[in-house]
Amino acid sequence: MTEPTILIKEVKNTVLITLNRPLSLNAVNYEMSENLLNILKNIERQKEKQLVILKGMGKSFCAGADIVEARIKTADGKESEEFFKWCLDLNELFFVINTYQIPLITLVNGIAFGTGGGIMTLSKYSVVTEKAIFSMPETKFGFHPNCGASYFFNKSKGKLGYYLGLTGERLKSTDIVKGGFATYFCNSNKLQKLEDKLINCVTVQDITNVLDQFSEKKLPPFSLDPLAAKINECFSESTIEGIFYTLKQDRSAWATTTLQTLEKYSPSSLKVSLKQLQYGKNMDLLESLAMESNITNNLYKFTDVLEGTKALLIDRTRAPQWNPSRLSDVDEELINAHFNSVSDQFLRERLTKRRDNIKSILKYKL
């Protein structure tokens, strides 16, 4: 008998939710996104529930959306109603998590990539351990940073979010908290005791007291602080060409490595991703998700995301053939076409309804 991909356990007034695809590093497929969204909505309607804890089975919290499955569903650029719905469900899931009316805590004791990173960052409370790794690696695959990244990366200090969003650079352990993408750091050997204590909490104050009790207060400095000036200078450029030029002029080891990394990526994906981040600067989460849903659906009409997924995750040649392969050959009109309206009106209807009905769900003030 196949195990469910989401495990639910109720203890007292707490609901424990575990993502349960450990062999796939808990990557969220079509079924999981719909189920998790419905589970969270149903719990929220139960007024006796006072806490939700979300975690992952095994060594990963969540390695992202299952983009291999997405490639199969959208092979050869074919439009898929199932893929369209999946995008809507995932984006609604991020919005529900960010506006959840019961205290929701994500416990991250491993990988939090893509969707996993979005869930962690958008949660009211998120706890990471020394085993936690955060990344939004989508540009590596010819895709774009989604999950509300155009919203939360613009809340990062300086141009840190642009650097992370374009390069897919990883943050580990305490750096995730220092970077502003999680709220607490707890050593993994205390994580089970933290969970046990949280289960006995009755009020929001109880929850914050327990989190404060188990979290480390004195964290080492952010490892990227020494590079902050360089990151801000290089990633303040308004174009990918400008970023490349500034990195070349810098000539430091960091700049050389960063440039070499970006040069491996899809030129089209980089241009779309930078424009997305720039647009997101003045957007709230709802508008950011609406924009990102359009980009996601439009990207799958082109070949790079299919090629990147195939080369890096399926055939594992690690040598994707981008089209076009040079920045100078990218058609700016095609880049702009990635922002054309496809799904945003459908998502806005869902999220606006959610926002308008929040007050009638519960009276928590988070």
Buried (B, 14 or more C-beta within 10 A) or exposed (E): EEEEBBEBEEBEBBBBBBBBBBEBBBBBBBBBBBBBBEBBBEBBEEEEBBBBBBBBBBEBBBBBBBBBBBBEBBEEEEEBEEBBBBBBBBBBBBBBBBBBBBBBBBBBBBBBBBBBBBBBBBBBBBBBBBBBBBBBBBBBBBBBBBBBBBBBBBEBBBBBBBBBBBBBBBBBBBBBBBBBBBBBBBBBEBBEEBBEBBBEBEEBEBBBEBBEEBBBEEEEEBBBEEBBEBBBBBBEBEBBBBBBBBBEEBEEEBBEEBBEBBEEBBBBBBBBBBBBBBBBBEBEBBBBBBBBBBBBBBBBBBBBBBBBBBBBBEEEEEEBEBBBEEBEEBEEEBBEEBBEEBBBEBBBEBBEEBBEEBEEBBEEEE
